[in-house]
Structure formats: C-alpha cells, structure tokens
C-alpha cells in the first residue's frame, strides 16, 4: 500500500489519482504522521460496499436463526400471500 502525506496530496493530487487508477492500490493519507484517510478506486469502493451489504444480510440472517425468528416454507408462503 502506498502512503502519502496530506501535503503531498494537496500538491500532487492529479498525479496521485492517476497512479491510483493505474495500480488500483489504495493510498493511505497521513496527517502529522498519523493515518487520516484512504484513497481507493471508485470501482473498488463500490465493490466493497456491495460486499458489506451482503455480509450484513448474512449476519442478520444468522442472528434471526439464533433468536429462533424463522419460518417454515409453508409459513413464509402464507405470510407472503397476505
């Protein structure tokens, strides 16, 4: 992963963004020596968001199973028909 100072980003934003699009490698931006933000390619960000939604759905399903909030196929079908 590439690391850049926020001051460098301010001065060379176009160059850093071009390198990001070419390499698809995230860029860690630091301020005062501490991590501040990540720059990621738009396609990669959207893919990560989609994955997070899927994982969230799986986690909710697992929680429902643990809490016994489940329906049989027949019960679900009857509920959908209402």
DOLO-885831 format. One record per atom (N, C-alpha, C, CB): residue number from 1; atom name; z, x, y. Coordinates in Angstrom, 1 decimal, always signed. Each point is the difference from the previous one (the first is absolute). Glycine has a CB too. Example, Ala and Ser with C-alpha at 12.3 -4.5 7.8 and 13.67 -1.06 7.14 Angstrom:
<atom i="1" at="N" z="+7.8" x="+13.2" y="-5.7"/>
<atom i="1" at="CA" z="+0.0" x="-0.9" y="+1.2"/>
<atom i="1" at="C" z="+0.0" x="+0.9" y="+1.2"/>
<atom i="1" at="CB" z="+1.2" x="-1.9" y="-1.2"/>
<atom i="2" at="N" z="-1.9" x="+1.5" y="+2.3"/>
<atom i="2" at="CA" z="+0.0" x="+0.9" y="+1.1"/>
<atom i="2" at="C" z="+0.8" x="-0.8" y="+1.1"/>
<atom i="2" at="CB" z="-2.2" x="+1.2" y="-0.6"/>
This chain:
<atom i="1" at="N" z="+0.0" x="+0.8" y="-1.2"/>
<atom i="1" at="CA" z="+0.0" x="-0.8" y="+1.2"/>
<atom i="1" at="C" z="+0.0" x="+0.9" y="+1.2"/>
<atom i="1" at="CB" z="+1.2" x="-1.9" y="-1.2"/>
<atom i="2" at="N" z="-2.0" x="+1.5" y="+2.2"/>
<atom i="2" at="CA" z="-0.1" x="+0.7" y="+1.2"/>
<atom i="2" at="C" z="+1.2" x="-0.4" y="+1.0"/>
<atom i="2" at="CB" z="-2.6" x="+0.2" y="-0.3"/>
<atom i="3" at="N" z="+3.1" x="+0.7" y="+1.0"/>
<atom i="3" at="CA" z="+1.1" x="-0.2" y="+1.0"/>
<atom i="3" at="C" z="-0.5" x="+0.4" y="+1.4"/>
<atom i="3" at="CB" z="+1.8" x="+0.3" y="-1.8"/>
<atom i="4" at="N" z="-1.7" x="-1.2" y="+2.7"/>
<atom i="4" at="CA" z="-0.4" x="+0.3" y="+1.4"/>
<atom i="4" at="C" z="+1.2" x="-0.3" y="+1.0"/>
<atom i="4" at="CB" z="-2.5" x="-0.4" y="-0.6"/>
<atom i="5" at="N" z="+2.6" x="+1.1" y="+1.7"/>
<atom i="5" at="CA" z="+0.9" x="-0.3" y="+1.0"/>
<atom i="5" at="C" z="-0.6" x="-1.2" y="+0.9"/>
<atom i="5" at="CB" z="+0.9" x="+2.4" y="+0.0"/>
<atom i="6" at="N" z="+0.0" x="-3.2" y="+0.5"/>
<atom i="6" at="CA" z="-0.5" x="-1.1" y="+0.8"/>
<atom i="6" at="C" z="-0.8" x="+0.6" y="+1.2"/>
<atom i="6" at="CB" z="+2.0" x="-1.5" y="-0.7"/>
<atom i="7" at="N" z="-1.6" x="+2.6" y="+1.3"/>
<atom i="7" at="CA" z="-0.7" x="+0.6" y="+1.1"/>
<atom i="7" at="C" z="-1.5" x="+0.4" y="-0.4"/>
<atom i="7" at="CB" z="+2.2" x="+0.9" y="+0.9"/>
<atom i="8" at="N" z="-2.3" x="-0.4" y="-2.2"/>
<atom i="8" at="CA" z="-1.4" x="+0.3" y="-0.5"/>
<atom i="8" at="C" z="-0.8" x="-1.3" y="-0.1"/>
<atom i="8" at="CB" z="+1.0" x="+2.0" y="-1.2"/>
<atom i="9" at="N" z="-0.3" x="-3.0" y="+0.7"/>
<atom i="9" at="CA" z="-0.8" x="-1.3" y="-0.1"/>
<atom i="9" at="C" z="-0.5" x="-0.5" y="+1.3"/>
<atom i="9" at="CB" z="+1.5" x="-0.6" y="-2.0"/>
<atom i="10" at="N" z="-0.6" x="+0.8" y="+3.0"/>
<atom i="10" at="CA" z="-0.4" x="-0.5" y="+1.4"/>
<atom i="10" at="C" z="-1.3" x="+0.8" y="+0.5"/>
<atom i="10" at="CB" z="+2.4" x="-0.6" y="+0.5"/>
<atom i="11" at="N" z="-2.4" x="+1.9" y="-0.8"/>
<atom i="11" at="CA" z="-1.1" x="+0.9" y="+0.4"/>
<atom i="11" at="C" z="-1.2" x="-0.1" y="-0.8"/>
<atom i="11" at="CB" z="+1.7" x="+1.5" y="+0.9"/>
<atom i="12" at="N" z="-1.5" x="-1.7" y="-2.2"/>
<atom i="12" at="CA" z="-1.2" x="+0.1" y="-0.9"/>
<atom i="12" at="C" z="-0.1" x="-1.3" y="-0.9"/>
<atom i="12" at="CB" z="+0.3" x="+2.5" y="+0.0"/>
<atom i="13" at="N" z="-0.1" x="-3.6" y="+0.5"/>
<atom i="13" at="CA" z="+0.0" x="-1.3" y="-0.7"/>
<atom i="13" at="C" z="-1.3" x="-0.2" y="-0.7"/>
<atom i="13" at="CB" z="+1.6" x="-0.9" y="+1.6"/>
<atom i="14" at="N" z="-2.7" x="+1.1" y="-0.9"/>
<atom i="14" at="CA" z="-1.4" x="-0.2" y="-0.6"/>
<atom i="14" at="C" z="-0.2" x="+0.9" y="-1.2"/>
<atom i="14" at="CB" z="-0.9" x="-0.7" y="+2.2"/>
<atom i="15" at="N" z="+1.3" x="+2.0" y="-2.1"/>
<atom i="15" at="CA" z="-0.2" x="+1.0" y="-1.1"/>
<atom i="15" at="C" z="+0.9" x="-0.4" y="-1.2"/>
<atom i="15" at="CB" z="-0.6" x="+1.8" y="+1.7"/>
<atom i="16" at="N" z="+1.8" x="-2.1" y="-1.4"/>
<atom i="16" at="CA" z="+1.0" x="-0.4" y="-1.1"/>
<atom i="16" at="C" z="-0.5" x="-1.2" y="-0.7"/>
<atom i="16" at="CB" z="+1.9" x="+1.0" y="+1.3"/>
<atom i="17" at="N" z="-2.4" x="-2.0" y="-0.6"/>
<atom i="17" at="CA" z="-0.5" x="-1.3" y="-0.6"/>
<atom i="17" at="C" z="-1.2" x="+0.3" y="-0.8"/>
<atom i="17" at="CB" z="+1.0" x="-1.3" y="+1.9"/>
<atom i="18" at="N" z="-1.9" x="+2.2" y="-1.4"/>
<atom i="18" at="CA" z="-1.2" x="+0.3" y="-0.8"/>
<atom i="18" at="C" z="+0.4" x="+0.7" y="-1.3"/>
<atom i="18" at="CB" z="-1.3" x="+0.2" y="+2.2"/>
<atom i="19" at="N" z="+2.2" x="+0.7" y="-2.1"/>
<atom i="19" at="CA" z="+0.5" x="+0.7" y="-1.3"/>
<atom i="19" at="C" z="+0.6" x="-1.0" y="-0.9"/>
<atom i="19" at="CB" z="+0.3" x="+2.1" y="+1.3"/>
<atom i="20" at="N" z="+0.5" x="-3.0" y="-0.8"/>
<atom i="20" at="CA" z="+0.6" x="-1.1" y="-0.8"/>
<atom i="20" at="C" z="-1.0" x="-0.8" y="-0.7"/>
<atom i="20" at="CB" z="+1.9" x="-0.1" y="+1.6"/>
<atom i="21" at="N" z="-2.9" x="-0.3" y="-0.9"/>
<atom i="21" at="CA" z="-1.1" x="-0.8" y="-0.7"/>
<atom i="21" at="C" z="-0.8" x="+0.8" y="-1.0"/>
<atom i="21" at="CB" z="-0.2" x="-1.4" y="+2.1"/>
<atom i="22" at="N" z="+0.1" x="+2.6" y="-1.9"/>
<atom i="22" at="CA" z="-0.8" x="+0.9" y="-1.0"/>
<atom i="22" at="C" z="+0.9" x="+0.3" y="-1.2"/>
<atom i="22" at="CB" z="-1.3" x="+1.0" y="+1.9"/>
<atom i="23" at="N" z="+2.5" x="-0.7" y="-1.7"/>
<atom i="23" at="CA" z="+0.9" x="+0.5" y="-1.1"/>
<atom i="23" at="C" z="+0.7" x="-1.2" y="-0.7"/>
<atom i="23" at="CB" z="+0.3" x="+2.2" y="+1.2"/>
<atom i="24" at="N" z="-0.1" x="-3.3" y="-0.5"/>
<atom i="24" at="CA" z="+0.8" x="-1.1" y="-0.4"/>
<atom i="24" at="C" z="+1.5" x="+0.4" y="-0.3"/>
<atom i="24" at="CB" z="-2.1" x="-1.0" y="-1.0"/>
<atom i="25" at="N" z="+2.5" x="+2.2" y="+1.5"/>
<atom i="25" at="CA" z="+1.3" x="+0.5" y="-0.2"/>
<atom i="25" at="C" z="+0.9" x="-0.5" y="+1.2"/>
<atom i="25" at="CB" z="-0.9" x="+2.0" y="-1.3"/>
<atom i="26" at="N" z="+2.1" x="-2.6" y="+1.0"/>
<atom i="26" at="CA" z="+0.8" x="-0.5" y="+1.1"/>
<atom i="26" at="C" z="+0.5" x="+1.2" y="+0.9"/>
<atom i="26" at="CB" z="+0.8" x="-1.9" y="-1.5"/>
<atom i="27" at="N" z="-0.5" x="+1.6" y="+2.7"/>
<atom i="27" at="CA" z="+0.5" x="+1.0" y="+1.0"/>
<atom i="27" at="C" z="+1.4" x="-0.4" y="+0.4"/>
<atom i="27" at="CB" z="-2.4" x="+0.6" y="+0.8"/>
<atom i="28" at="N" z="+3.3" x="+0.3" y="-1.0"/>
<atom i="28" at="CA" z="+1.4" x="-0.3" y="+0.5"/>
<atom i="28" at="C" z="+0.1" x="+0.5" y="+1.4"/>
<atom i="28" at="CB" z="+0.9" x="+0.2" y="-2.4"/>
<atom i="29" at="N" z="-0.5" x="-1.0" y="+3.3"/>
<atom i="29" at="CA" z="+0.2" x="+0.3" y="+1.4"/>
<atom i="29" at="C" z="+1.5" x="+0.3" y="+0.2"/>
<atom i="29" at="CB" z="-2.1" x="-1.4" y="+0.8"/>
<atom i="30" at="N" z="+2.4" x="+2.5" y="-0.1"/>
<atom i="30" at="CA" z="+1.4" x="+0.4" y="+0.2"/>
<atom i="30" at="C" z="+0.2" x="+0.0" y="+1.5"/>
<atom i="30" at="CB" z="+0.1" x="+1.3" y="-2.1"/>
<atom i="31" at="N" z="+1.2" x="-1.7" y="+2.5"/>
<atom i="31" at="CA" z="+0.4" x="+0.2" y="+1.3"/>
<atom i="31" at="C" z="+1.3" x="+0.7" y="+0.0"/>
<atom i="31" at="CB" z="-1.1" x="-2.2" y="+0.7"/>
<atom i="32" at="N" z="+1.2" x="+3.3" y="+0.1"/>
<atom i="32" at="CA" z="+1.2" x="+0.8" y="+0.1"/>
<atom i="32" at="C" z="+0.5" x="+0.5" y="-1.4"/>
<atom i="32" at="CB" z="+0.7" x="-1.3" y="+2.0"/>
<atom i="33" at="N" z="-1.8" x="+1.6" y="-2.9"/>
<atom i="33" at="CA" z="+0.3" x="+0.5" y="-1.3"/>
<atom i="33" at="C" z="+0.4" x="-1.0" y="-1.0"/>
<atom i="33" at="CB" z="+0.7" x="+2.0" y="+1.1"/>
<atom i="34" at="N" z="-0.7" x="-3.3" y="-0.8"/>
<atom i="34" at="CA" z="+0.3" x="-1.0" y="-0.9"/>
<atom i="34" at="C" z="-1.1" x="-0.9" y="-0.3"/>
<atom i="34" at="CB" z="+2.4" x="+0.1" y="+0.8"/>
<atom i="35" at="N" z="-2.6" x="-0.6" y="-2.0"/>
<atom i="35" at="CA" z="-1.0" x="-1.0" y="-0.3"/>
<atom i="35" at="C" z="+0.1" x="-1.2" y="+0.9"/>
<atom i="35" at="CB" z="-0.1" x="+0.8" y="-2.4"/>
<atom i="36" at="N" z="-1.1" x="-1.2" y="+2.9"/>
<atom i="36" at="CA" z="+0.0" x="-1.2" y="+0.9"/>
<atom i="36" at="C" z="-0.9" x="-1.1" y="-0.5"/>
<atom i="36" at="CB" z="+0.4" x="+1.6" y="+1.9"/>
<atom i="37" at="N" z="-1.6" x="-1.2" y="-2.4"/>
<atom i="37" at="CA" z="-1.0" x="-1.0" y="-0.5"/>
<atom i="37" at="C" z="-1.0" x="+0.6" y="-0.9"/>
<atom i="37" at="CB" z="+0.3" x="-1.3" y="+2.1"/>
<atom i="38" at="N" z="-0.9" x="+0.4" y="-2.9"/>
<atom i="38" at="CA" z="-1.1" x="+0.5" y="-0.8"/>
<atom i="38" at="C" z="-1.3" x="-0.6" y="+0.5"/>
<atom i="38" at="CB" z="+1.5" x="+0.1" y="-2.0"/>
<atom i="39" at="N" z="-2.6" x="+0.7" y="+2.0"/>
<atom i="39" at="CA" z="-1.3" x="-0.6" y="+0.3"/>
<atom i="39" at="C" z="-0.7" x="-0.1" y="-1.4"/>
<atom i="39" at="CB" z="-0.1" x="+1.1" y="+2.4"/>
<atom i="40" at="N" z="-0.4" x="-2.2" y="-2.7"/>
<atom i="40" at="CA" z="-0.8" x="-0.2" y="-1.2"/>
<atom i="40" at="C" z="-1.3" x="-0.7" y="+0.3"/>
<atom i="40" at="CB" z="+2.2" x="-0.1" y="-1.3"/>
<atom i="41" at="N" z="-3.1" x="+0.3" y="+0.4"/>
<atom i="41" at="CA" z="-1.3" x="-0.6" y="+0.1"/>
<atom i="41" at="C" z="+0.1" x="-1.6" y="-0.1"/>
<atom i="41" at="CB" z="-1.1" x="+2.1" y="-1.0"/>
<atom i="42" at="N" z="+0.4" x="-2.8" y="+1.7"/>
<atom i="42" at="CA" z="+0.1" x="-1.5" y="+0.0"/>
<atom i="42" at="C" z="-0.2" x="-0.6" y="-1.4"/>
<atom i="42" at="CB" z="-0.9" x="+0.0" y="+2.3"/>
<atom i="43" at="N" z="-0.1" x="+0.5" y="-3.1"/>
<atom i="43" at="CA" z="-0.2" x="-0.5" y="-1.3"/>
<atom i="43" at="C" z="+1.2" x="+0.3" y="-0.9"/>
<atom i="43" at="CB" z="-2.5" x="+0.3" y="+0.3"/>
<atom i="44" at="N" z="+3.1" x="+0.8" y="-0.2"/>
<atom i="44" at="CA" z="+1.1" x="+0.4" y="-0.8"/>
<atom i="44" at="C" z="+1.2" x="-0.9" y="+0.4"/>
<atom i="44" at="CB" z="-0.8" x="+2.4" y="-0.2"/>
<atom i="45" at="N" z="+1.0" x="-2.6" y="+1.5"/>
<atom i="45" at="CA" z="+1.1" x="-0.8" y="+0.5"/>
<atom i="45" at="C" z="-0.1" x="-1.5" y="-0.6"/>
<atom i="45" at="CB" z="+0.2" x="+1.4" y="+2.1"/>
<atom i="46" at="N" z="-1.4" x="-1.9" y="-2.0"/>
<atom i="46" at="CA" z="-0.2" x="-1.4" y="-0.5"/>
<atom i="46" at="C" z="+0.2" x="-0.1" y="-1.5"/>
<atom i="46" at="CB" z="-1.7" x="-0.4" y="+1.8"/>
<atom i="47" at="N" z="+1.3" x="+1.5" y="-2.5"/>
<atom i="47" at="CA" z="+0.2" x="+0.0" y="-1.5"/>
<atom i="47" at="C" z="+1.5" x="+0.0" y="-0.3"/>
<atom i="47" at="CB" z="-2.2" x="+1.2" y="-0.3"/>
<atom i="48" at="N" z="+2.9" x="-0.4" y="+1.1"/>
<atom i="48" at="CA" z="+1.5" x="+0.1" y="-0.2"/>
<atom i="48" at="C" z="+0.6" x="-1.4" y="+0.3"/>
<atom i="48" at="CB" z="+0.0" x="+2.5" y="+0.6"/>
<atom i="49" at="N" z="-0.4" x="-3.1" y="+0.4"/>
<atom i="49" at="CA" z="+0.5" x="-1.3" y="+0.4"/>
<atom i="49" at="C" z="-0.2" x="-1.0" y="-1.2"/>
<atom i="49" at="CB" z="-0.4" x="+0.4" y="+2.5"/>
<atom i="50" at="N" z="-0.8" x="-0.4" y="-3.0"/>
<atom i="50" at="CA" z="-0.4" x="-0.9" y="-1.1"/>
<atom i="50" at="C" z="+0.9" x="+0.3" y="-1.3"/>
<atom i="50" at="CB" z="-2.3" x="-0.2" y="+0.9"/>
<atom i="51" at="N" z="+2.5" x="+1.4" y="-1.1"/>
<atom i="51" at="CA" z="+0.9" x="+0.4" y="-1.2"/>
<atom i="51" at="C" z="+1.4" x="-0.5" y="+0.3"/>
<atom i="51" at="CB" z="-1.4" x="+2.0" y="-0.5"/>
<atom i="52" at="N" z="+1.9" x="-1.8" y="+1.7"/>
<atom i="52" at="CA" z="+1.3" x="-0.5" y="+0.3"/>
<atom i="52" at="C" z="+0.2" x="-1.5" y="-0.2"/>
<atom i="52" at="CB" z="+0.2" x="+1.9" y="+1.7"/>
<atom i="53" at="N" z="-1.2" x="-2.7" y="-1.3"/>
<atom i="53" at="CA" z="+0.0" x="-1.4" y="-0.3"/>
<atom i="53" at="C" z="+0.1" x="-0.3" y="-1.4"/>
<atom i="53" at="CB" z="-1.3" x="-0.4" y="+2.1"/>
<atom i="54" at="N" z="+0.5" x="+1.1" y="-2.9"/>
<atom i="54" at="CA" z="+0.0" x="-0.2" y="-1.5"/>
<atom i="54" at="C" z="+1.4" x="+0.3" y="-0.6"/>
<atom i="54" at="CB" z="-2.5" x="+0.5" y="-0.1"/>
<atom i="55" at="N" z="+3.0" x="+0.7" y="+0.5"/>
<atom i="55" at="CA" z="+1.3" x="+0.4" y="-0.5"/>
<atom i="55" at="C" z="+1.1" x="-1.0" y="+0.5"/>
<atom i="55" at="CB" z="-0.7" x="+2.4" y="+0.0"/>
<atom i="56" at="N" z="+0.6" x="-2.9" y="+1.2"/>
<atom i="56" at="CA" z="+1.0" x="-1.0" y="+0.5"/>
<atom i="56" at="C" z="-0.1" x="-1.3" y="-0.9"/>
<atom i="56" at="CB" z="-0.2" x="+0.9" y="+2.4"/>
<atom i="57" at="N" z="-1.0" x="-1.3" y="-2.7"/>
<atom i="57" at="CA" z="-0.2" x="-1.2" y="-0.9"/>
<atom i="57" at="C" z="+0.7" x="+0.2" y="-1.4"/>
<atom i="57" at="CB" z="-2.1" x="-0.5" y="+1.3"/>
<atom i="58" at="N" z="+1.8" x="+1.7" y="-1.8"/>
<atom i="58" at="CA" z="+0.6" x="+0.4" y="-1.3"/>
<atom i="58" at="C" z="+1.5" x="+0.0" y="+0.1"/>
<atom i="58" at="CB" z="-2.0" x="+1.3" y="-0.6"/>
<atom i="59" at="N" z="+2.6" x="-0.8" y="+1.6"/>
<atom i="59" at="CA" z="+1.5" x="+0.1" y="+0.2"/>
<atom i="59" at="C" z="+0.5" x="-1.4" y="+0.1"/>
<atom i="59" at="CB" z="-0.2" x="+2.2" y="+1.1"/>
<atom i="60" at="N" z="-0.5" x="-3.1" y="-0.4"/>
<atom i="60" at="CA" z="+0.5" x="-1.4" y="+0.2"/>
<atom i="60" at="C" z="+0.0" x="-0.7" y="-1.4"/>
<atom i="60" at="CB" z="-0.8" x="-0.1" y="+2.4"/>
<atom i="61" at="N" z="-0.3" x="+0.3" y="-3.2"/>
<atom i="61" at="CA" z="-0.1" x="-0.5" y="-1.3"/>
<atom i="61" at="C" z="+1.1" x="+0.4" y="-0.9"/>
<atom i="61" at="CB" z="-2.4" x="-0.1" y="+0.3"/>
<atom i="62" at="N" z="+2.7" x="+1.4" y="-0.3"/>
<atom i="62" at="CA" z="+1.1" x="+0.6" y="-0.8"/>
<atom i="62" at="C" z="+1.3" x="-0.6" y="+0.4"/>
<atom i="62" at="CB" z="-1.3" x="+2.1" y="-0.3"/>
<atom i="63" at="N" z="+1.5" x="-2.3" y="+1.6"/>
<atom i="63" at="CA" z="+1.3" x="-0.6" y="+0.5"/>
<atom i="63" at="C" z="+0.1" x="-1.4" y="-0.5"/>
<atom i="63" at="CB" z="+0.0" x="+1.5" y="+2.0"/>
<atom i="64" at="N" z="-1.1" x="-2.2" y="-2.0"/>
<atom i="64" at="CA" z="+0.0" x="-1.4" y="-0.4"/>
<atom i="64" at="C" z="+0.4" x="-0.1" y="-1.5"/>
<atom i="64" at="CB" z="-1.8" x="-0.6" y="+1.7"/>
<atom i="65" at="N" z="+1.2" x="+1.5" y="-2.5"/>
<atom i="65" at="CA" z="+0.3" x="+0.0" y="-1.4"/>
<atom i="65" at="C" z="+1.5" x="+0.3" y="-0.3"/>
<atom i="65" at="CB" z="-2.4" x="+0.8" y="-0.5"/>
<atom i="66" at="N" z="+2.9" x="+0.2" y="+1.3"/>
<atom i="66" at="CA" z="+1.4" x="+0.4" y="-0.2"/>
<atom i="66" at="C" z="+1.0" x="-1.2" y="+0.4"/>
<atom i="66" at="CB" z="-0.6" x="+2.4" y="+0.4"/>
<atom i="67" at="N" z="+0.1" x="-3.2" y="+0.6"/>
<atom i="67" at="CA" z="+0.8" x="-1.1" y="+0.5"/>
<atom i="67" at="C" z="-0.3" x="-1.3" y="-0.8"/>
<atom i="67" at="CB" z="+0.1" x="+1.1" y="+2.3"/>
<atom i="68" at="N" z="-0.9" x="-1.0" y="-3.3"/>
<atom i="68" at="CA" z="-0.4" x="-1.1" y="-0.8"/>
<atom i="68" at="C" z="-0.7" x="-1.1" y="+0.8"/>
<atom i="68" at="CB" z="+1.9" x="+0.5" y="-1.5"/>
<atom i="69" at="N" z="-2.6" x="-0.1" y="+2.5"/>
<atom i="69" at="CA" z="-0.8" x="-1.0" y="+0.8"/>
<atom i="69" at="C" z="-1.4" x="+0.1" y="-0.5"/>
<atom i="69" at="CB" z="+1.4" x="+0.3" y="+2.0"/>
<atom i="70" at="N" z="-1.6" x="-0.8" y="-3.3"/>
<atom i="70" at="CA" z="-1.3" x="+0.0" y="-0.6"/>
<atom i="70" at="C" z="-0.3" x="-1.4" y="-0.5"/>
<atom i="70" at="CB" z="+0.2" x="+2.4" y="-0.6"/>
<atom i="71" at="N" z="-1.5" x="-2.6" y="+0.3"/>
<atom i="71" at="CA" z="-0.5" x="-1.3" y="-0.5"/>
<atom i="71" at="C" z="-0.8" x="+0.2" y="-1.2"/>
<atom i="71" at="CB" z="+0.0" x="-1.0" y="+2.3"/>
<atom i="72" at="N" z="+0.0" x="+0.1" y="-3.2"/>
<atom i="72" at="CA" z="-0.9" x="+0.0" y="-1.1"/>
<atom i="72" at="C" z="-1.4" x="-0.3" y="+0.5"/>
<atom i="72" at="CB" z="+1.8" x="-0.6" y="-1.7"/>
<atom i="73" at="N" z="-2.8" x="+0.8" y="+0.9"/>
<atom i="73" at="CA" z="-1.4" x="-0.4" y="+0.4"/>
<atom i="73" at="C" z="-0.1" x="-1.5" y="+0.3"/>
<atom i="73" at="CB" z="-0.9" x="+1.9" y="-1.4"/>
<atom i="74" at="N" z="+1.5" x="-2.7" y="+0.6"/>
<atom i="74" at="CA" z="+0.0" x="-1.4" y="+0.2"/>
<atom i="74" at="C" z="+0.7" x="-0.4" y="+1.3"/>
<atom i="74" at="CB" z="-0.1" x="-0.3" y="-2.5"/>
<atom i="75" at="N" z="+1.2" x="+0.9" y="+2.7"/>
<atom i="75" at="CA" z="+0.8" x="-0.3" y="+1.2"/>
<atom i="75" at="C" z="-0.8" x="+0.4" y="+1.3"/>
<atom i="75" at="CB" z="+2.2" x="+0.3" y="-1.3"/>
<atom i="76" at="N" z="-2.8" x="+0.8" y="+1.2"/>
<atom i="76" at="CA" z="-0.8" x="+0.5" y="+1.2"/>
<atom i="76" at="C" z="-1.2" x="-0.9" y="+0.2"/>
<atom i="76" at="CB" z="+0.7" x="+2.4" y="-0.5"/>
<atom i="77" at="N" z="-1.4" x="-2.8" y="-0.6"/>
<atom i="77" at="CA" z="-1.1" x="-0.9" y="+0.1"/>
<atom i="77" at="C" z="+0.4" x="-1.3" y="+0.6"/>
<atom i="77" at="CB" z="-1.1" x="+1.1" y="-2.0"/>
<atom i="78" at="N" z="+2.2" x="-1.7" y="+1.6"/>
<atom i="78" at="CA" z="+0.5" x="-1.3" y="+0.5"/>
<atom i="78" at="C" z="+0.3" x="+0.2" y="+1.5"/>
<atom i="78" at="CB" z="+0.9" x="-0.7" y="-2.3"/>
<atom i="79" at="N" z="-0.2" x="+1.8" y="+2.7"/>
<atom i="79" at="CA" z="+0.3" x="+0.2" y="+1.3"/>
<atom i="79" at="C" z="-1.2" x="+0.1" y="+0.9"/>
<atom i="79" at="CB" z="+2.1" x="+1.2" y="-0.7"/>
<atom i="80" at="N" z="-3.1" x="-0.5" y="+0.2"/>
<atom i="80" at="CA" z="-1.3" x="+0.2" y="+0.8"/>
<atom i="80" at="C" z="-0.7" x="-1.4" y="+0.2"/>
<atom i="80" at="CB" z="-0.2" x="+2.4" y="-0.9"/>
<atom i="81" at="N" z="+0.3" x="-3.3" y="-0.1"/>
<atom i="81" at="CA" z="-0.7" x="-1.2" y="+0.1"/>
<atom i="81" at="C" z="+0.7" x="-1.0" y="+1.0"/>
<atom i="81" at="CB" z="-0.7" x="+0.3" y="-2.4"/>
<atom i="82" at="N" z="+1.9" x="+0.0" y="+2.8"/>
<atom i="82" at="CA" z="+0.6" x="-0.9" y="+1.0"/>
<atom i="82" at="C" z="-0.5" x="+0.1" y="+1.4"/>
<atom i="82" at="CB" z="+2.0" x="+0.2" y="-1.4"/>
